[in-house]
Amino acid sequence: MEVRKENDRMKILRILLGAVVTLLACYSLITGTTGLGPYLLLLVSGLVLVMGVAEFRNRKPVAFTLFLAFGFSFFVGIYTL
């Protein structure tokens, strides 16, 4: 029961982060503001981290690639702030 609750939370967090990233990216494209770029990159890195943890729990080898992508996008997001 406990594992199912955590999986539901991860799914909700993944959907929430995906929606926020999509909405902010659309807003940035429509208005032409470029100041949201680093924040979008940090949110995307959080989304990739959540996806990596979910895949790691399922013992899928793609989790390693997702963790590398998280590290790179997080570093670039912090660096561009």
LOBAZA-774401 format. One record per atom (N, C-alpha, C): residue number from 1; atom name; x, y negated, z. Coordinates in Angstrom, 1 decimal, m for minus. Example, Ala and Ser with C-alpha at 12.3 -4.5 7.8 and 13.67 -1.06 7.14 Angstrom:
BEGIN
<site 1; "N"; <13.2; 5.7; 7.8>>
<site 1; "CA"; <12.3; 4.5; 7.8>>
<site 1; "C"; <13.2; 3.3; 7.8>>
<site 2; "N"; <12.8; 2.2; 7.1>>
<site 2; "CA"; <13.7; 1.1; 7.1>>
<site 2; "C"; <12.9; 0.0; 7.9>>
//
This chain:
BEGIN
<site 1; "N"; <0.8; 1.2; 0.0>>
<site 1; "CA"; <0.0; 0.0; 0.0>>
<site 1; "C"; <0.9; m1.3; 0.0>>
<site 2; "N"; <1.9; m1.2; 0.8>>
<site 2; "CA"; <2.8; m2.4; 0.9>>
<site 2; "C"; <3.5; m2.7; m0.4>>
<site 3; "N"; <4.0; m1.6; m1.1>>
<site 3; "CA"; <4.6; m1.8; m2.4>>
<site 3; "C"; <3.7; m2.4; m3.5>>
<site 4; "N"; <2.4; m2.0; m3.4>>
<site 4; "CA"; <1.5; m2.5; m4.4>>
<site 4; "C"; <1.2; m4.0; m4.1>>
<site 5; "N"; <1.2; m4.4; m2.9>>
<site 5; "CA"; <1.0; m5.8; m2.5>>
<site 5; "C"; <2.2; m6.7; m3.1>>
<site 6; "N"; <3.4; m6.1; m2.9>>
<site 6; "CA"; <4.6; m6.9; m3.4>>
<site 6; "C"; <4.5; m7.0; m5.0>>
<site 7; "N"; <4.1; m5.9; m5.6>>
<site 7; "CA"; <4.0; m5.9; m7.1>>
<site 7; "C"; <3.0; m6.9; m7.5>>
<site 8; "N"; <1.9; m7.0; m6.8>>
<site 8; "CA"; <0.9; m8.0; m7.2>>
<site 8; "C"; <1.4; m9.4; m7.0>>
<site 9; "N"; <2.1; m9.6; m5.9>>
<site 9; "CA"; <2.7; m11.0; m5.7>>
<site 9; "C"; <3.7; m11.3; m6.8>>
<site 10; "N"; <4.5; m10.4; m7.2>>
<site 10; "CA"; <5.5; m10.6; m8.2>>
<site 10; "C"; <4.8; m10.9; m9.5>>
<site 11; "N"; <3.7; m10.3; m9.8>>
<site 11; "CA"; <2.9; m10.5; m11.0>>
<site 11; "C"; <2.3; m11.9; m11.0>>
<site 12; "N"; <1.8; m12.3; m9.9>>
<site 12; "CA"; <1.2; m13.6; m9.7>>
<site 12; "C"; <2.2; m14.7; m9.9>>
<site 13; "N"; <3.4; m14.5; m9.3>>
<site 13; "CA"; <4.5; m15.4; m9.3>>
<site 13; "C"; <5.0; m15.6; m10.8>>
<site 14; "N"; <5.1; m14.4; m11.5>>
<site 14; "CA"; <5.5; m14.5; m12.9>>
<site 14; "C"; <4.5; m15.2; m13.8>>
<site 15; "N"; <3.2; m15.0; m13.6>>
<site 15; "CA"; <2.2; m15.7; m14.3>>
<site 15; "C"; <2.2; m17.2; m14.0>>
<site 16; "N"; <2.4; m17.5; m12.7>>
<site 16; "CA"; <2.4; m18.9; m12.3>>
<site 16; "C"; <3.6; m19.7; m12.9>>
<site 17; "N"; <4.7; m19.1; m12.8>>
<site 17; "CA"; <5.9; m19.7; m13.3>>
<site 17; "C"; <5.8; m19.9; m14.8>>
<site 18; "N"; <5.3; m18.8; m15.5>>
<site 18; "CA"; <5.2; m18.9; m17.0>>
<site 18; "C"; <4.2; m20.0; m17.4>>
<site 19; "N"; <3.1; m20.2; m16.6>>
<site 19; "CA"; <2.2; m21.2; m16.9>>
<site 19; "C"; <2.8; m22.6; m16.7>>
<site 20; "N"; <3.5; m22.8; m15.6>>
<site 20; "CA"; <4.1; m24.1; m15.3>>
<site 20; "C"; <5.1; m24.4; m16.4>>
<site 21; "N"; <6.0; m23.5; m16.7>>
<site 21; "CA"; <7.0; m23.7; m17.8>>
<site 21; "C"; <6.3; m24.1; m19.1>>
<site 22; "N"; <5.3; m23.3; m19.5>>
<site 22; "CA"; <4.6; m23.6; m20.7>>
<site 22; "C"; <4.0; m25.0; m20.7>>
<site 23; "N"; <3.3; m25.4; m19.6>>
<site 23; "CA"; <2.6; m26.7; m19.6>>
<site 23; "C"; <3.7; m27.8; m19.6>>
<site 24; "N"; <4.7; m27.7; m18.8>>
<site 24; "CA"; <5.7; m28.7; m18.8>>
<site 24; "C"; <6.4; m28.8; m20.2>>
<site 25; "N"; <6.7; m27.7; m20.8>>
<site 25; "CA"; <7.3; m27.8; m22.1>>
<site 25; "C"; <6.4; m28.4; m23.2>>
<site 26; "N"; <5.1; m28.1; m23.1>>
<site 26; "CA"; <4.2; m28.8; m24.0>>
<site 26; "C"; <4.1; m30.3; m23.8>>
<site 27; "N"; <4.1; m30.6; m22.5>>
<site 27; "CA"; <4.0; m32.1; m22.1>>
<site 27; "C"; <5.3; m32.8; m22.7>>
<site 28; "N"; <6.4; m32.1; m22.5>>
<site 28; "CA"; <7.7; m32.7; m22.9>>
<site 28; "C"; <7.7; m32.9; m24.5>>
<site 29; "N"; <7.2; m31.9; m25.2>>
<site 29; "CA"; <7.1; m32.0; m26.6>>
<site 29; "C"; <6.2; m33.0; m27.1>>
<site 30; "N"; <5.0; m33.1; m26.5>>
<site 30; "CA"; <4.0; m34.1; m26.9>>
<site 30; "C"; <4.4; m35.5; m26.7>>
<site 31; "N"; <5.0; m35.8; m25.5>>
<site 31; "CA"; <5.4; m37.2; m25.1>>
<site 31; "C"; <6.8; m37.5; m25.6>>
<site 32; "N"; <7.6; m36.6; m25.9>>
<site 32; "CA"; <8.9; m36.9; m26.3>>
<site 32; "C"; <9.9; m37.2; m25.2>>
<site 33; "N"; <9.6; m36.9; m24.0>>
<site 33; "CA"; <10.5; m37.1; m22.9>>
<site 33; "C"; <11.5; m35.9; m22.8>>
<site 34; "N"; <12.7; m36.3; m22.6>>
<site 34; "CA"; <13.8; m35.3; m22.5>>
<site 34; "C"; <14.3; m35.1; m21.1>>
<site 35; "N"; <13.8; m35.9; m20.2>>
<site 35; "CA"; <14.2; m35.8; m18.8>>
<site 35; "C"; <13.8; m34.6; m18.0>>
<site 36; "N"; <12.8; m33.9; m18.6>>
<site 36; "CA"; <12.4; m32.7; m17.9>>
<site 36; "C"; <13.2; m31.4; m18.3>>
<site 37; "N"; <14.1; m31.6; m19.2>>
<site 37; "CA"; <14.9; m30.4; m19.7>>
<site 37; "C"; <15.6; m29.6; m18.6>>
<site 38; "N"; <16.4; m30.3; m17.7>>
<site 38; "CA"; <17.1; m29.5; m16.7>>
<site 38; "C"; <16.1; m28.8; m15.7>>
<site 39; "N"; <15.0; m29.5; m15.4>>
<site 39; "CA"; <14.0; m28.9; m14.5>>
<site 39; "C"; <13.3; m27.7; m15.1>>
<site 40; "N"; <13.0; m27.8; m16.4>>
<site 40; "CA"; <12.5; m26.7; m17.2>>
<site 40; "C"; <13.4; m25.5; m17.2>>
<site 41; "N"; <14.7; m25.8; m17.3>>
<site 41; "CA"; <15.7; m24.7; m17.4>>
<site 41; "C"; <15.8; m24.0; m16.0>>
<site 42; "N"; <15.7; m24.8; m14.9>>
<site 42; "CA"; <15.7; m24.2; m13.6>>
<site 42; "C"; <14.4; m23.4; m13.4>>
<site 43; "N"; <13.3; m23.8; m13.9>>
<site 43; "CA"; <12.1; m23.0; m13.7>>
<site 43; "C"; <12.1; m21.7; m14.6>>
<site 44; "N"; <12.7; m21.9; m15.8>>
<site 44; "CA"; <12.9; m20.7; m16.6>>
<site 44; "C"; <13.9; m19.7; m15.9>>
<site 45; "N"; <14.9; m20.2; m15.3>>
<site 45; "CA"; <15.8; m19.3; m14.6>>
<site 45; "C"; <15.1; m18.6; m13.4>>
<site 46; "N"; <14.2; m19.3; m12.8>>
<site 46; "CA"; <13.4; m18.6; m11.7>>
<site 46; "C"; <12.5; m17.6; m12.3>>
<site 47; "N"; <11.9; m17.8; m13.5>>
<site 47; "CA"; <11.1; m16.8; m14.1>>
<site 47; "C"; <11.9; m15.6; m14.5>>
<site 48; "N"; <13.1; m15.8; m15.0>>
<site 48; "CA"; <13.9; m14.7; m15.4>>
<site 48; "C"; <14.4; m13.9; m14.2>>
<site 49; "N"; <14.6; m14.6; m13.1>>
<site 49; "CA"; <15.0; m13.9; m11.9>>
<site 49; "C"; <13.8; m13.0; m11.4>>
<site 50; "N"; <12.6; m13.5; m11.4>>
<site 50; "CA"; <11.5; m12.7; m11.0>>
<site 50; "C"; <11.3; m11.5; m11.9>>
<site 51; "N"; <11.5; m11.7; m13.2>>
<site 51; "CA"; <11.4; m10.6; m14.2>>
<site 51; "C"; <12.5; m9.6; m13.9>>
<site 52; "N"; <13.7; m10.1; m13.6>>
<site 52; "CA"; <14.8; m9.1; m13.3>>
<site 52; "C"; <14.5; m8.3; m12.1>>
<site 53; "N"; <14.0; m8.9; m11.0>>
<site 53; "CA"; <13.7; m8.2; m9.8>>
<site 53; "C"; <12.6; m7.1; m10.1>>
<site 54; "N"; <11.6; m7.5; m10.9>>
<site 54; "CA"; <10.5; m6.5; m11.2>>
<site 54; "C"; <11.1; m5.4; m12.0>>
<site 55; "N"; <12.0; m5.6; m12.9>>
<site 55; "CA"; <12.5; m4.6; m13.7>>
<site 55; "C"; <13.5; m3.7; m12.9>>
<site 56; "N"; <14.2; m4.4; m12.0>>
<site 56; "CA"; <15.1; m3.6; m11.1>>
<site 56; "C"; <14.4; m2.7; m10.2>>
<site 57; "N"; <13.2; m3.1; m9.8>>
<site 57; "CA"; <12.4; m2.1; m8.9>>
<site 57; "C"; <11.9; m0.9; m9.7>>
<site 58; "N"; <11.8; m1.1; m11.0>>
<site 58; "CA"; <11.4; 0.0; m11.9>>
<site 58; "C"; <12.5; 0.8; m12.4>>
<site 59; "N"; <13.8; 0.4; m12.0>>
<site 59; "CA"; <15.0; 1.1; m12.4>>
<site 59; "C"; <15.2; 1.0; m13.9>>
<site 60; "N"; <14.9; m0.1; m14.5>>
<site 60; "CA"; <15.2; m0.2; m15.9>>
<site 60; "C"; <16.5; m0.9; m16.2>>
<site 61; "N"; <17.3; m0.5; m17.1>>
<site 61; "CA"; <18.6; m1.1; m17.4>>
<site 61; "C"; <18.6; m2.5; m17.9>>
<site 62; "N"; <17.4; m3.0; m18.3>>
<site 62; "CA"; <17.3; m4.4; m18.8>>
<site 62; "C"; <17.5; m5.4; m17.7>>
<site 63; "N"; <17.3; m4.9; m16.4>>
<site 63; "CA"; <17.4; m5.8; m15.3>>
<site 63; "C"; <18.8; m6.5; m15.2>>
<site 64; "N"; <19.9; m5.8; m15.5>>
<site 64; "CA"; <21.2; m6.3; m15.5>>
<site 64; "C"; <21.3; m7.5; m16.5>>
<site 65; "N"; <20.8; m7.4; m17.7>>
<site 65; "CA"; <20.8; m8.4; m18.7>>
<site 65; "C"; <20.0; m9.6; m18.2>>
<site 66; "N"; <18.8; m9.4; m17.5>>
<site 66; "CA"; <18.0; m10.5; m17.0>>
<site 66; "C"; <18.8; m11.2; m15.9>>
<site 67; "N"; <19.5; m10.5; m15.0>>
<site 67; "CA"; <20.3; m11.2; m14.0>>
<site 67; "C"; <21.4; m12.0; m14.6>>
<site 68; "N"; <22.0; m11.5; m15.6>>
<site 68; "CA"; <23.0; m12.4; m16.3>>
<site 68; "C"; <22.4; m13.6; m16.9>>
<site 69; "N"; <21.2; m13.4; m17.6>>
<site 69; "CA"; <20.5; m14.6; m18.1>>
<site 69; "C"; <20.1; m15.6; m17.1>>
<site 70; "N"; <19.7; m15.1; m15.9>>
<site 70; "CA"; <19.4; m15.9; m14.8>>
<site 70; "C"; <20.6; m16.7; m14.3>>
<site 71; "N"; <21.7; m16.1; m14.2>>
<site 71; "CA"; <22.9; m16.8; m13.7>>
<site 71; "C"; <23.4; m17.9; m14.7>>
<site 72; "N"; <23.3; m17.6; m16.0>>
<site 72; "CA"; <23.7; m18.5; m17.0>>
<site 72; "C"; <22.8; m19.7; m17.0>>
<site 73; "N"; <21.5; m19.4; m17.0>>
<site 73; "CA"; <20.5; m20.6; m17.1>>
<site 73; "C"; <20.5; m21.4; m15.8>>
<site 74; "N"; <20.7; m20.7; m14.7>>
<site 74; "CA"; <20.7; m21.5; m13.4>>
<site 74; "C"; <22.0; m22.4; m13.4>>
<site 75; "N"; <23.1; m21.9; m13.8>>
<site 75; "CA"; <24.3; m22.7; m13.9>>
<site 75; "C"; <24.2; m23.9; m14.8>>
<site 76; "N"; <23.6; m23.7; m16.0>>
<site 76; "CA"; <23.4; m24.8; m16.9>>
<site 76; "C"; <22.4; m25.7; m16.4>>
<site 77; "N"; <21.4; m25.3; m15.8>>
<site 77; "CA"; <20.4; m26.2; m15.2>>
<site 77; "C"; <20.9; m27.1; m14.1>>
<site 78; "N"; <21.7; m26.5; m13.3>>
<site 78; "CA"; <22.4; m27.3; m12.2>>
<site 78; "C"; <23.4; m28.2; m12.8>>
<site 79; "N"; <24.2; m27.8; m13.8>>
<site 79; "CA"; <25.2; m28.6; m14.4>>
<site 79; "C"; <24.6; m29.8; m15.1>>
<site 80; "N"; <23.5; m29.7; m15.7>>
<site 80; "CA"; <22.9; m30.8; m16.5>>
<site 80; "C"; <22.1; m31.7; m15.6>>
<site 81; "N"; <21.9; m31.4; m14.4>>
<site 81; "CA"; <21.2; m32.3; m13.5>>
<site 81; "C"; <22.2; m33.4; m13.2>>
//
